[in-house]
Amino acid sequence: MNGLPSANQGSRPSFLFALSLVLLAILPRYDVDAAEVQPKSASRFPCNPDTIGHYTAYRVHERLEIDGRLAEKSWQSAPRSPRFVDILTGNPTLYDTRAAVLWDDENLYIGFWVEEPKVRATFTQHNSPIYKNNDVEVFIAGKDSYYEFEINALNTVYEAFFMWEDTYAADGFADLPEFRRSNSLVKPFNGVGFTTHPRGPRLGSWAWEFPGRQNAVHIDGTLNEDKDQDRGWTVELAFPWVGMKWLAKADGRSLPPKEGDVWRIDFSRFNDYKAPPPAQDSSGWFWSPHGAWDSHIPECFPYIHFSTNAVVKPATKR
């Protein structure tokens, strides 16, 4: 039974037509945008999966001096990222920021080129809130964990290691004192602006320091002197593969990587200023936008494809 008044078979079409006219007259009308009826993205994350960056990291055969200058031929030959965009909108940013990645059997190397007319920094103690200065940041993701690194123009570092709660016990993180819940520097963490991650909460360790890490900054200008015009600053980083065993443990990934291996690594820059209106500048600039005010979304990190091809062909011995 459909709840409509009974009618003979011959009158049903005319009755339904009349009913439709009545409903059109009394029901409220809505203007529906075509985009509203399109199927929503299957992604459970705020970034658009179709626009996440891809990059090929080539091997380096020359020795890199970690001095922050990025002067070696390998750095000059390495492909650079696109210019960073706003974390929220993906819009162009006020100043140019780019990154590059190289590697060899010992280290993962990352370089940043940061345009900045007024280079400033104040924090000098390890794990100070570097994110309150102008800084650049790297997040390296494993299957069940990720590492956060920040650095300012004074070469001061902030770092932390995050572990997903759903696999914390199975992955054996409690075996390391720096990762144990009883450590006062291990604390619950549930994201920043994206607090509904499908994997749930994390534990963050501010007790762990990346073993053997090297970092250096070079300033093309005068630090903390606003009377002149600076060109900017560059950052050079070396992360030993042996220090990534906790990142690699869950999926058994090769250290160093093999040809064709893909890692997720994020690259960003945060400023203590914003571009003036009408620019919609969030002050967070990224290689790939996240669509939310939150760096801690590994599913939004660019894809780094490792190639065993040399960034610069080694010189032939005679």
PASEBA-1860 file (N, C-alpha, C; in nm, 3 decimals):
! residues 318
1> MNGLPSAN> 0.086/-0.120/0.000/0.000/0.000/0.000/0.088/0.124/0.000 ~ 0.058/0.220/-0.086/0.143/0.338/-0.100/0.088/0.460/-0.028 ~ -0.029/0.453/0.035/-0.081/0.565/0.112/-0.157/0.666/0.034 ~ -0.171/0.650/-0.101/-0.246/0.745/-0.182/-0.392/0.705/-0.186 ~ -0.483/0.801/-0.205/-0.624/0.766/-0.219/-0.644/0.673/-0.335 ~ -0.742/0.581/-0.324/-0.767/0.486/-0.432/-0.824/0.557/-0.552 ~ -0.794/0.508/-0.673/-0.844/0.566/-0.797/-0.856/0.454/-0.898 ~ -0.950/0.467/-0.992/-0.959/0.362/-1.092/-0.841/0.373/-1.188
9> QGSRPSFL> -0.817/0.266/-1.262/-0.698/0.260/-1.347/-0.696/0.370/-1.450 ~ -0.813/0.408/-1.502/-0.816/0.509/-1.607/-0.781/0.647/-1.557 ~ -0.808/0.678/-1.428/-0.784/0.814/-1.378/-0.644/0.833/-1.319 ~ -0.567/0.724/-1.301/-0.439/0.737/-1.231/-0.340/0.832/-1.298 ~ -0.318/0.829/-1.430/-0.220/0.923/-1.489/-0.257/1.068/-1.466 ~ -0.384/1.103/-1.485/-0.422/1.242/-1.466/-0.410/1.284/-1.321 ~ -0.439/1.190/-1.229/-0.426/1.222/-1.087/-0.280/1.249/-1.050 ~ -0.188/1.164/-1.101/-0.046/1.184/-1.069/0.007/1.313/-1.127
17> FALSLVLL> -0.038/1.349/-1.247/0.006/1.475/-1.308/-0.041/1.593/-1.224 ~ -0.168/1.588/-1.180/-0.220/1.696/-1.097/-0.146/1.705/-0.965 ~ -0.113/1.587/-0.906/-0.041/1.587/-0.780/0.097/1.649/-0.796 ~ 0.163/1.621/-0.908/0.297/1.678/-0.929/0.292/1.830/-0.940 ~ 0.187/1.884/-1.002/0.174/2.029/-1.011/0.154/2.091/-0.874 ~ 0.074/2.024/-0.791/0.051/2.075/-0.655/0.181/2.076/-0.576 ~ 0.259/1.966/-0.585/0.384/1.959/-0.510/0.484/2.064/-0.555 ~ 0.489/2.088/-0.686/0.581/2.191/-0.736/0.541/2.328/-0.685
25> AILPRYDV> 0.412/2.349/-0.663/0.366/2.480/-0.619/0.392/2.505/-0.471 ~ 0.385/2.396/-0.391/0.392/2.419/-0.245/0.529/2.391/-0.186 ~ 0.613/2.309/-0.253/0.743/2.277/-0.196/0.843/2.390/-0.222 ~ 0.936/2.417/-0.125/1.038/2.520/-0.147/1.130/2.481/-0.260 ~ 1.184/2.582/-0.330/1.274/2.558/-0.442/1.417/2.583/-0.400 ~ 1.510/2.505/-0.458/1.651/2.520/-0.428/1.728/2.528/-0.559 ~ 1.826/2.619/-0.563/1.916/2.625/-0.678/2.033/2.533/-0.649 ~ 2.050/2.428/-0.725/2.153/2.327/-0.702/2.270/2.351/-0.796
33> DAAEVQPK> 2.384/2.372/-0.738/2.505/2.387/-0.817/2.545/2.250/-0.871 ~ 2.594/2.248/-0.995/2.630/2.120/-1.056/2.738/2.048/-0.976 ~ 2.827/2.127/-0.915/2.936/2.064/-0.839/2.883/1.989/-0.718 ~ 2.768/2.032/-0.666/2.714/1.969/-0.547/2.664/1.828/-0.574 ~ 2.633/1.799/-0.696/2.580/1.667/-0.727/2.686/1.574/-0.782 ~ 2.808/1.622/-0.794/2.916/1.537/-0.838/2.958/1.445/-0.724 ~ 3.000/1.323/-0.753/3.046/1.233/-0.646/3.163/1.295/-0.571 ~ 3.160/1.285/-0.438/3.268/1.340/-0.359/3.391/1.251/-0.371
41> SASRFPCN> 3.508/1.311/-0.351/3.633/1.237/-0.359/3.634/1.125/-0.256 ~ 3.694/1.014/-0.293/3.703/0.901/-0.201/3.806/0.927/-0.091 ~ 3.886/1.031/-0.104/3.989/1.060/-0.005/3.925/1.096/0.128 ~ 3.984/1.043/0.234/3.940/1.077/0.370/4.025/1.187/0.431 ~ 4.105/1.251/0.346/4.199/1.350/0.394/4.173/1.484/0.326 ~ 4.215/1.596/0.387/4.179/1.728/0.333/4.251/1.767/0.206 ~ 4.361/1.699/0.172/4.433/1.731/0.048/4.372/1.657/-0.070 ~ 4.394/1.713/-0.188/4.348/1.650/-0.311/4.453/1.547/-0.354
49> PDTIGHYT> 4.420/1.417/-0.354/4.523/1.316/-0.386/4.577/1.328/-0.528 ~ 4.502/1.393/-0.616/4.545/1.404/-0.755/4.649/1.514/-0.777 ~ 4.670/1.599/-0.677/4.764/1.710/-0.693/4.887/1.697/-0.605 ~ 4.902/1.585/-0.535/5.020/1.565/-0.451/5.143/1.550/-0.541 ~ 5.252/1.614/-0.502/5.371/1.618/-0.585/5.444/1.484/-0.593 ~ 5.512/1.463/-0.705/5.601/1.349/-0.727/5.739/1.403/-0.765 ~ 5.842/1.337/-0.718/5.979/1.386/-0.741/6.073/1.267/-0.750 ~ 6.172/1.276/-0.837/6.274/1.172/-0.849/6.402/1.219/-0.781
57> AYRVHERL> 6.446/1.142/-0.681/6.570/1.172/-0.610/6.683/1.088/-0.668 ~ 6.788/1.155/-0.718/6.900/1.086/-0.784/7.016/1.065/-0.687 ~ 7.099/0.968/-0.721/7.217/0.938/-0.638/7.325/1.044/-0.659 ~ 7.400/1.066/-0.554/7.513/1.158/-0.562/7.641/1.077/-0.542 ~ 7.743/1.108/-0.622/7.869/1.035/-0.613/7.983/1.122/-0.559 ~ 7.964/1.252/-0.557/8.068/1.336/-0.498/8.041/1.355/-0.349 ~ 8.143/1.388/-0.276/8.127/1.415/-0.134/8.062/1.552/-0.116 ~ 7.956/1.557/-0.036/7.890/1.683/-0.008/7.938/1.740/0.125
65> EIDGRLAE> 7.985/1.861/0.122/8.025/1.931/0.244/7.900/1.995/0.302 ~ 7.858/1.951/0.419/7.734/2.003/0.479/7.763/2.138/0.544 ~ 7.761/2.241/0.459/7.792/2.376/0.505/7.677/2.474/0.479 ~ 7.570/2.426/0.423/7.453/2.511/0.399/7.457/2.588/0.268 ~ 7.567/2.583/0.195/7.579/2.667/0.076/7.519/2.604/-0.050 ~ 7.507/2.472/-0.053/7.451/2.401/-0.169/7.527/2.438/-0.298 ~ 7.659/2.446/-0.286/7.742/2.494/-0.397/7.793/2.382/-0.487 ~ 7.787/2.258/-0.442/7.841/2.149/-0.521/7.764/2.131/-0.652
73> KSWQSAPR> 7.833/2.073/-0.748/7.773/2.051/-0.879/7.648/1.964/-0.868 ~ 7.650/1.869/-0.774/7.534/1.781/-0.757/7.410/1.860/-0.718 ~ 7.425/1.955/-0.627/7.309/2.037/-0.588/7.265/2.126/-0.703 ~ 7.359/2.177/-0.777/7.322/2.264/-0.889/7.253/2.185/-1.001 ~ 7.281/2.055/-1.009/7.221/1.972/-1.113/7.091/1.904/-1.068 ~ 7.069/1.897/-0.939/6.951/1.827/-0.888/6.824/1.901/-0.928 ~ 6.721/1.828/-0.970/6.593/1.896/-0.998/6.537/1.957/-0.870 ~ 6.485/2.077/-0.884/6.425/2.144/-0.768/6.274/2.130/-0.772
81> SPRFVDIL> 6.216/2.137/-0.656/6.071/2.128/-0.645/6.005/2.247/-0.713 ~ 5.876/2.239/-0.736/5.804/2.361/-0.776/5.811/2.463/-0.662 ~ 5.782/2.587/-0.695/5.773/2.691/-0.592/5.665/2.653/-0.492 ~ 5.696/2.666/-0.362/5.599/2.629/-0.260/5.473/2.714/-0.272 ~ 5.362/2.654/-0.228/5.231/2.720/-0.233/5.171/2.721/-0.093 ~ 5.060/2.793/-0.078/4.996/2.803/0.053/4.941/2.668/0.097 ~ 4.961/2.634/0.223/4.918/2.505/0.277/4.768/2.483/0.264 ~ 4.689/2.591/0.276/4.544/2.577/0.277/4.484/2.581/0.137
89> TGNPTLYD> 4.525/2.679/0.058/4.459/2.705/-0.069/4.534/2.654/-0.191 ~ 4.666/2.632/-0.176/4.747/2.599/-0.293/4.779/2.720/-0.378 ~ 4.749/2.840/-0.329/4.773/2.962/-0.406/4.922/2.998/-0.406 ~ 4.966/3.079/-0.504/5.105/3.126/-0.507/5.140/3.203/-0.380 ~ 5.267/3.203/-0.345/5.313/3.267/-0.222/5.398/3.390/-0.252 ~ 5.422/3.469/-0.147/5.489/3.597/-0.163/5.634/3.582/-0.208 ~ 5.706/3.487/-0.150/5.848/3.467/-0.182/5.871/3.323/-0.230 ~ 5.980/3.306/-0.302/6.013/3.177/-0.362/6.076/3.084/-0.257
97> TRAAVLWD> 6.030/2.961/-0.254/6.089/2.857/-0.170/6.090/2.728/-0.250 ~ 6.205/2.660/-0.253/6.215/2.533/-0.327/6.304/2.437/-0.249 ~ 6.290/2.309/-0.282/6.369/2.205/-0.216/6.420/2.106/-0.318 ~ 6.520/2.029/-0.280/6.573/1.922/-0.364/6.620/1.808/-0.274 ~ 6.627/1.689/-0.332/6.664/1.569/-0.256/6.770/1.492/-0.334 ~ 6.873/1.447/-0.263/6.976/1.359/-0.317/6.999/1.246/-0.217 ~ 7.075/1.145/-0.258/7.104/1.036/-0.164/7.225/0.957/-0.209 ~ 7.285/0.886/-0.114/7.389/0.788/-0.143/7.372/0.674/-0.043
105> DENLYIGF> 7.469/0.589/-0.033/7.455/0.472/0.055/7.452/0.509/0.203 ~ 7.500/0.627/0.237/7.508/0.666/0.377/7.395/0.759/0.422 ~ 7.354/0.850/0.334/7.265/0.957/0.380/7.153/0.991/0.282 ~ 7.047/1.045/0.337/6.946/1.119/0.262/6.982/1.267/0.276 ~ 6.994/1.336/0.162/7.032/1.477/0.164/6.914/1.563/0.118 ~ 6.892/1.672/0.188/6.784/1.765/0.152/6.838/1.906/0.152 ~ 6.805/1.982/0.049/6.845/2.122/0.039/6.723/2.211/0.024 ~ 6.729/2.329/0.082/6.625/2.431/0.068/6.687/2.560/0.018
113> WVEEPKVR> 6.616/2.628/-0.072/6.649/2.763/-0.117/6.533/2.853/-0.075 ~ 6.561/2.949/0.012/6.456/3.028/0.075/6.477/3.176/0.042 ~ 6.391/3.232/-0.040/6.395/3.377/-0.065/6.338/3.450/0.055 ~ 6.412/3.547/0.108/6.367/3.619/0.227/6.439/3.753/0.237 ~ 6.370/3.864/0.218/6.436/3.995/0.221/6.478/4.040/0.361 ~ 6.418/3.981/0.465/6.453/4.015/0.603/6.474/3.884/0.680 ~ 6.596/3.833/0.678/6.624/3.706/0.745/6.631/3.730/0.895 ~ 6.545/3.658/0.968/6.538/3.675/1.113/6.534/3.539/1.180
121> ATFTQHNS> 6.588/3.533/1.303/6.578/3.415/1.388/6.616/3.456/1.530 ~ 6.555/3.391/1.628/6.583/3.426/1.768/6.616/3.305/1.854 ~ 6.556/3.189/1.828/6.575/3.075/1.916/6.710/3.007/1.893 ~ 6.777/2.972/2.004/6.910/2.913/1.995/6.919/2.777/2.065 ~ 6.820/2.740/2.143/6.823/2.614/2.217/6.749/2.503/2.143 ~ 6.808/2.384/2.142/6.747/2.268/2.078/6.605/2.246/2.130 ~ 6.514/2.220/2.040/6.372/2.197/2.068/6.300/2.317/2.128 ~ 6.357/2.437/2.104/6.278/2.558/2.127/6.164/2.559/2.024
129> PIYKNNDV> 6.061/2.640/2.046/5.949/2.644/1.950/5.989/2.714/1.821 ~ 6.070/2.644/1.741/6.124/2.700/1.618/6.012/2.747/1.525 ~ 5.898/2.681/1.530/5.785/2.716/1.443/5.733/2.857/1.468 ~ 5.777/2.922/1.576/5.739/3.061/1.600/5.835/3.158/1.531 ~ 5.949/3.108/1.485/6.039/3.184/1.398/6.003/3.153/1.253 ~ 6.068/3.224/1.159/6.064/3.177/1.021/6.148/3.049/1.016 ~ 6.094/2.943/0.959/6.168/2.818/0.956/6.137/2.740/0.830 ~ 6.214/2.632/0.808/6.178/2.531/0.709/6.167/2.398/0.782
137> EVFIAGKD> 6.086/2.308/0.727/6.055/2.184/0.798/6.056/2.065/0.702 ~ 6.091/1.950/0.758/6.090/1.823/0.686/6.018/1.721/0.772 ~ 5.926/1.646/0.712/5.861/1.533/0.778/5.890/1.409/0.694 ~ 5.947/1.306/0.757/5.980/1.181/0.688/5.889/1.072/0.742 ~ 5.811/1.010/0.655/5.710/0.914/0.700/5.755/0.771/0.679 ~ 5.734/0.687/0.781/5.738/0.543/0.769/5.595/0.492/0.764 ~ 5.578/0.361/0.769/5.444/0.304/0.762/5.363/0.336/0.887 ~ 5.427/0.325/1.004/5.354/0.341/1.130/5.409/0.455/1.216
145> SYYEFEIN> 5.492/0.540/1.157/5.553/0.649/1.234/5.603/0.755/1.138 ~ 5.640/0.870/1.192/5.702/0.973/1.110/5.786/1.064/1.198 ~ 5.883/1.127/1.135/5.980/1.213/1.204/5.960/1.356/1.159 ~ 5.961/1.449/1.254/5.946/1.593/1.225/6.078/1.664/1.254 ~ 6.119/1.749/1.160/6.242/1.827/1.174/6.213/1.971/1.135 ~ 6.257/2.065/1.219/6.244/2.207/1.190/6.377/2.276/1.215 ~ 6.405/2.380/1.137/6.530/2.453/1.155/6.508/2.599/1.121 ~ 6.571/2.688/1.199/6.563/2.832/1.171/6.696/2.882/1.115
153> ALNTVYEA> 6.705/3.010/1.091/6.824/3.066/1.026/6.945/3.072/1.119 ~ 6.926/3.042/1.247/7.038/3.030/1.340/7.087/2.887/1.351 ~ 7.035/2.799/1.265/7.072/2.658/1.264/7.028/2.585/1.391 ~ 6.923/2.636/1.452/6.865/2.573/1.571/6.757/2.474/1.528 ~ 6.757/2.358/1.591/6.672/2.247/1.548/6.564/2.215/1.650 ~ 6.447/2.183/1.598/6.337/2.124/1.674/6.305/1.992/1.607 ~ 6.290/1.884/1.685/6.262/1.754/1.626/6.174/1.671/1.719 ~ 6.096/1.584/1.658/6.008/1.495/1.733/5.979/1.371/1.648
161> FFMWEDTY> 5.941/1.263/1.716/5.911/1.136/1.649/5.770/1.093/1.689 ~ 5.686/1.064/1.590/5.545/1.032/1.616/5.514/0.889/1.577 ~ 5.437/0.821/1.663/5.401/0.680/1.643/5.250/0.667/1.651 ~ 5.192/0.593/1.556/5.048/0.571/1.559/5.014/0.473/1.670 ~ 4.913/0.508/1.749/4.873/0.427/1.863/4.827/0.287/1.823 ~ 4.766/0.273/1.704/4.709/0.144/1.666/4.813/0.035/1.644 ~ 4.939/0.075/1.624/5.045/-0.025/1.604/5.163/-0.005/1.700 ~ 5.146/0.080/1.799/5.255/0.112/1.892/5.312/-0.013/1.957
169> AADGFADL> 5.224/-0.099/2.010/5.270/-0.218/2.081/5.330/-0.320/1.984 ~ 5.259/-0.345/1.873/5.304/-0.448/1.778/5.439/-0.413/1.716 ~ 5.467/-0.284/1.698/5.593/-0.241/1.636/5.709/-0.235/1.735 ~ 5.681/-0.258/1.863/5.787/-0.264/1.962/5.848/-0.130/1.999 ~ 5.774/-0.021/1.980/5.830/0.110/2.012/5.868/0.123/2.160 ~ 5.796/0.052/2.247/5.823/0.062/2.390/5.959/0.003/2.428 ~ 6.023/-0.067/2.333/6.156/-0.122/2.362/6.261/-0.014/2.378 ~ 6.234/0.103/2.323/6.331/0.213/2.330/6.288/0.311/2.440
177> PEFRRSNS> 6.376/0.342/2.535/6.337/0.432/2.644/6.282/0.566/2.595 ~ 6.333/0.617/2.483/6.287/0.746/2.432/6.144/0.741/2.381 ~ 6.090/0.619/2.359/5.955/0.605/2.306/5.855/0.554/2.409 ~ 5.898/0.521/2.528/5.808/0.462/2.628/5.710/0.565/2.682 ~ 5.592/0.516/2.708/5.487/0.604/2.762/5.529/0.667/2.895 ~ 5.611/0.596/2.970/5.653/0.646/3.101/5.750/0.763/3.092 ~ 5.805/0.787/2.973/5.898/0.898/2.954/5.819/1.029/2.957 ~ 5.863/1.124/3.036/5.789/1.250/3.049/5.785/1.331/2.921
185> LVKPFNGV> 5.873/1.298/2.826/5.875/1.369/2.698/5.801/1.294/2.589 ~ 5.729/1.189/2.626/5.640/1.117/2.534/5.496/1.153/2.572 ~ 5.423/1.210/2.475/5.291/1.264/2.507/5.189/1.228/2.399 ~ 5.062/1.216/2.436/4.958/1.192/2.335/4.949/1.310/2.239 ~ 4.916/1.278/2.114/4.906/1.381/2.011/4.796/1.341/1.913 ~ 4.713/1.439/1.877/4.601/1.408/1.789/4.591/1.507/1.673 ~ 4.705/1.554/1.625/4.703/1.647/1.513/4.689/1.791/1.559 ~ 4.685/1.881/1.461/4.676/2.024/1.488/4.541/2.076/1.440
193> GFTTHPRG> 4.525/2.090/1.309/4.398/2.136/1.255/4.313/2.025/1.196 ~ 4.373/1.907/1.182/4.301/1.789/1.130/4.305/1.684/1.240 ~ 4.204/1.685/1.326/4.203/1.600/1.445/4.111/1.480/1.430 ~ 4.074/1.448/1.307/3.988/1.332/1.282/4.057/1.234/1.188 ~ 4.188/1.217/1.205/4.261/1.126/1.118/4.204/0.985/1.132 ~ 4.182/0.914/1.021/4.123/0.780/1.029/4.200/0.681/1.115 ~ 4.331/0.701/1.131/4.410/0.609/1.213/4.398/0.640/1.361 ~ 4.339/0.754/1.393/4.322/0.788/1.532/4.441/0.863/1.590
201> PRLGSWAW> 4.462/0.855/1.721/4.566/0.935/1.787/4.705/0.878/1.770 ~ 4.802/0.960/1.806/4.943/0.925/1.801/5.009/0.949/1.937 ~ 5.128/0.896/1.953/5.217/0.934/2.060/5.333/1.011/1.998 ~ 5.370/1.122/2.059/5.485/1.198/2.013/5.597/1.191/2.114 ~ 5.718/1.169/2.065/5.835/1.168/2.152/5.923/1.288/2.122 ~ 5.941/1.371/2.224/6.033/1.484/2.215/6.165/1.450/2.285 ~ 6.182/1.321/2.315/6.305/1.274/2.378/6.403/1.218/2.276 ~ 6.353/1.186/2.157/6.437/1.120/2.056/6.504/1.224/1.967
209> EFPGRQNA> 6.633/1.203/1.940/6.707/1.288/1.848/6.763/1.200/1.737 ~ 6.754/1.251/1.614/6.799/1.173/1.499/6.950/1.149/1.507 ~ 6.993/1.023/1.519/7.137/0.997/1.537/7.218/1.030/1.412 ~ 7.326/1.103/1.432/7.418/1.133/1.323/7.372/1.242/1.229 ~ 7.258/1.304/1.257/7.206/1.409/1.168/7.305/1.523/1.156 ~ 7.318/1.577/1.033/7.399/1.697/1.009/7.310/1.805/0.948 ~ 7.329/1.927/0.991/7.250/2.038/0.937/7.333/2.166/0.938 ~ 7.312/2.247/0.835/7.385/2.372/0.824/7.301/2.474/0.749
217> VHIDGTLN> 7.325/2.601/0.781/7.252/2.713/0.722/7.352/2.814/0.668 ~ 7.322/2.870/0.552/7.400/2.981/0.498/7.306/3.097/0.471 ~ 7.342/3.216/0.520/7.258/3.335/0.504/7.320/3.426/0.399 ~ 7.242/3.458/0.297/7.284/3.553/0.194/7.227/3.689/0.232 ~ 7.292/3.752/0.329/7.244/3.878/0.383/7.294/3.897/0.525 ~ 7.220/3.973/0.602/7.259/4.004/0.740/7.148/3.962/0.834 ~ 7.176/3.868/0.922/7.075/3.815/1.013/7.028/3.922/1.111 ~ 6.897/3.933/1.125/6.833/4.022/1.223/6.871/4.169/1.205
225> EDKDQDRG> 6.897/4.208/1.083/6.927/4.348/1.052/6.829/4.394/0.944 ~ 6.729/4.470/0.985/6.623/4.510/0.892/6.657/4.634/0.811 ~ 6.772/4.694/0.835/6.806/4.816/0.762/6.853/4.787/0.620 ~ 6.893/4.662/0.596/6.937/4.626/0.462/6.841/4.524/0.401 ~ 6.866/4.491/0.277/6.783/4.395/0.204/6.861/4.265/0.186 ~ 6.807/4.154/0.237/6.872/4.025/0.223/6.817/3.953/0.099 ~ 6.894/3.856/0.053/6.846/3.772/-0.056/6.774/3.648/-0.004 ~ 6.819/3.598/0.111/6.754/3.482/0.167/6.852/3.391/0.238
233> WTVELAFP> 6.817/3.264/0.250/6.903/3.168/0.316/6.884/3.030/0.256 ~ 6.986/2.947/0.272/6.981/2.810/0.222/7.009/2.715/0.338 ~ 6.955/2.594/0.325/6.967/2.492/0.430/7.014/2.363/0.366 ~ 7.107/2.296/0.431/7.158/2.168/0.383/7.150/2.066/0.496 ~ 7.090/1.950/0.467/7.064/1.849/0.569/7.116/1.713/0.522 ~ 7.167/1.635/0.616/7.207/1.497/0.589/7.150/1.409/0.700 ~ 7.064/1.314/0.662/7.004/1.220/0.757/7.058/1.080/0.727 ~ 7.139/1.023/0.816/7.193/0.888/0.790/7.082/0.783/0.783
241> WVGMKWLA> 7.095/0.693/0.688/6.995/0.586/0.675/6.990/0.499/0.800 ~ 7.103/0.479/0.865/7.104/0.393/0.983/7.019/0.451/1.094 ~ 6.995/0.584/1.091/6.911/0.646/1.191/6.762/0.632/1.165 ~ 6.728/0.570/1.051/6.587/0.558/1.013/6.531/0.418/1.039 ~ 6.598/0.338/1.121/6.553/0.200/1.140/6.413/0.194/1.200 ~ 6.376/0.288/1.286/6.242/0.285/1.344/6.136/0.328/1.243 ~ 6.173/0.411/1.149/6.080/0.445/1.042/6.061/0.328/0.946 ~ 6.165/0.251/0.925/6.163/0.143/0.826/6.116/0.010/0.883
249> KADGRSLP> 6.108/-0.002/1.015/6.085/-0.132/1.078/5.951/-0.194/1.038 ~ 5.844/-0.116/1.035/5.710/-0.172/1.017/5.690/-0.241/0.883 ~ 5.746/-0.185/0.776/5.728/-0.245/0.644/5.856/-0.305/0.588 ~ 5.962/-0.303/0.667/6.086/-0.366/0.625/6.150/-0.302/0.503 ~ 6.127/-0.173/0.484/6.183/-0.107/0.366/6.335/-0.106/0.370 ~ 6.394/-0.104/0.253/6.538/-0.111/0.241/6.604/0.020/0.285 ~ 6.715/0.006/0.357/6.797/0.120/0.396/6.940/0.091/0.354 ~ 6.996/0.166/0.257/6.933/0.273/0.179/6.828/0.216/0.083
257> PKEGDVWR> 6.752/0.304/0.019/6.648/0.256/-0.073/6.706/0.183/-0.194 ~ 6.619/0.108/-0.258/6.653/0.043/-0.384/6.593/0.123/-0.500 ~ 6.637/0.094/-0.618/6.584/0.157/-0.738/6.431/0.143/-0.740 ~ 6.362/0.258/-0.755/6.217/0.257/-0.766/6.143/0.264/-0.634 ~ 6.213/0.255/-0.520/6.144/0.269/-0.391/6.082/0.408/-0.381 ~ 5.969/0.415/-0.311/5.897/0.542/-0.295/5.874/0.569/-0.147 ~ 5.915/0.686/-0.104/5.891/0.731/0.033/5.800/0.853/0.029 ~ 5.736/0.882/0.142/5.656/1.004/0.155/5.733/1.100/0.246
265> IDFSRFND> 5.768/1.215/0.193/5.844/1.316/0.268/5.780/1.452/0.242 ~ 5.763/1.529/0.349/5.699/1.660/0.337/5.803/1.770/0.353 ~ 5.780/1.882/0.283/5.872/1.995/0.283/5.789/2.123/0.298 ~ 5.827/2.209/0.393/5.744/2.327/0.417/5.826/2.442/0.473 ~ 5.760/2.554/0.480/5.819/2.677/0.533/5.711/2.752/0.609 ~ 5.745/2.800/0.729/5.650/2.880/0.807/5.713/3.017/0.835 ~ 5.629/3.120/0.833/5.675/3.257/0.850/5.604/3.323/0.969 ~ 5.668/3.425/1.026/5.602/3.501/1.133/5.534/3.626/1.077
273> YKAPPPAQ> 5.505/3.625/0.947/5.434/3.735/0.882/5.345/3.676/0.773 ~ 5.257/3.757/0.720/5.171/3.716/0.610/5.176/3.822/0.500 ~ 5.154/3.779/0.377/5.144/3.874/0.266/5.022/3.963/0.290 ~ 5.029/4.090/0.252/4.916/4.181/0.276/4.795/4.145/0.189 ~ 4.675/4.184/0.233/4.555/4.163/0.150/4.574/4.229/0.014 ~ 4.510/4.176/-0.089/4.404/4.073/-0.084/4.456/3.930/-0.083 ~ 4.586/3.909/-0.071/4.638/3.772/-0.067/4.581/3.699/0.055 ~ 4.544/3.575/0.036/4.495/3.492/0.145/4.610/3.403/0.193
281> DSSGWFWS> 4.703/3.466/0.262/4.826/3.400/0.303/4.809/3.345/0.444 ~ 4.824/3.212/0.458/4.811/3.151/0.590/4.941/3.160/0.670 ~ 5.051/3.192/0.604/5.189/3.196/0.655/5.254/3.059/0.657 ~ 5.186/2.957/0.607/5.246/2.825/0.591/5.254/2.790/0.444 ~ 5.376/2.765/0.394/5.397/2.742/0.250/5.456/2.602/0.231 ~ 5.398/2.525/0.137/5.430/2.382/0.124/5.459/2.344/-0.020 ~ 5.537/2.236/-0.035/5.558/2.177/-0.167/5.423/2.133/-0.222 ~ 5.345/2.058/-0.144/5.210/2.017/-0.181/5.114/2.063/-0.072
289> PHGAWDSH> 5.005/2.133/-0.108/4.912/2.184/-0.005/4.842/2.070/0.068 ~ 4.808/2.096/0.195/4.740/1.996/0.277/4.589/2.020/0.286 ~ 4.545/2.141/0.258/4.402/2.169/0.268/4.354/2.185/0.411 ~ 4.444/2.180/0.507/4.412/2.200/0.649/4.537/2.253/0.717 ~ 4.516/2.327/0.826/4.629/2.385/0.898/4.693/2.275/0.984 ~ 4.765/2.185/0.918/4.821/2.070/0.988/4.929/2.006/0.901 ~ 5.052/2.003/0.952/5.161/1.937/0.881/5.156/1.785/0.898 ~ 5.083/1.738/0.998/5.092/1.599/1.043/4.994/1.507/0.969
297> IPECFPYI> 4.995/1.513/0.836/4.907/1.428/0.756/4.995/1.358/0.652 ~ 5.052/1.242/0.685/5.144/1.176/0.592/5.084/1.145/0.456 ~ 4.953/1.127/0.451/4.887/1.097/0.325/4.889/1.215/0.229 ~ 4.929/1.333/0.276/4.940/1.452/0.191/5.085/1.482/0.153 ~ 5.180/1.403/0.203/5.321/1.428/0.174/5.353/1.395/0.029 ~ 5.443/1.469/-0.035/5.487/1.433/-0.171/5.548/1.294/-0.177 ~ 5.540/1.235/-0.296/5.599/1.104/-0.323/5.742/1.124/-0.372 ~ 5.838/1.067/-0.303/5.978/1.077/-0.344/6.021/0.942/-0.401
305> HFSTNAVV> 6.050/0.940/-0.531/6.090/0.819/-0.601/6.243/0.815/-0.607 ~ 6.301/0.708/-0.557/6.447/0.698/-0.553/6.500/0.629/-0.679 ~ 6.597/0.694/-0.740/6.660/0.642/-0.861/6.809/0.619/-0.834 ~ 6.861/0.508/-0.887/7.004/0.482/-0.874/7.085/0.553/-0.981 ~ 7.019/0.624/-1.071/7.090/0.704/-1.171/7.161/0.820/-1.102 ~ 7.277/0.853/-1.151/7.357/0.960/-1.090/7.304/1.097/-1.129 ~ 7.300/1.188/-1.032/7.258/1.324/-1.062/7.362/1.393/-1.149 ~ 7.488/1.357/-1.129/7.599/1.402/-1.214/7.682/1.279/-1.246
313> KPATKR> 7.706/1.254/-1.372/7.782/1.136/-1.412/7.923/1.143/-1.356 ~ 7.965/1.038/-1.284/8.101/1.039/-1.227/8.206/1.054/-1.337 ~ 8.312/1.126/-1.302/8.420/1.144/-1.399/8.487/1.011/-1.428 ~ 8.522/0.991/-1.554/8.588/0.867/-1.597/8.736/0.873/-1.560 ~ 8.781/0.768/-1.492/8.922/0.764/-1.454/9.008/0.733/-1.578 ~ 9.120/0.801/-1.587/9.212/0.780/-1.701/9.337/0.707/-1.657
END
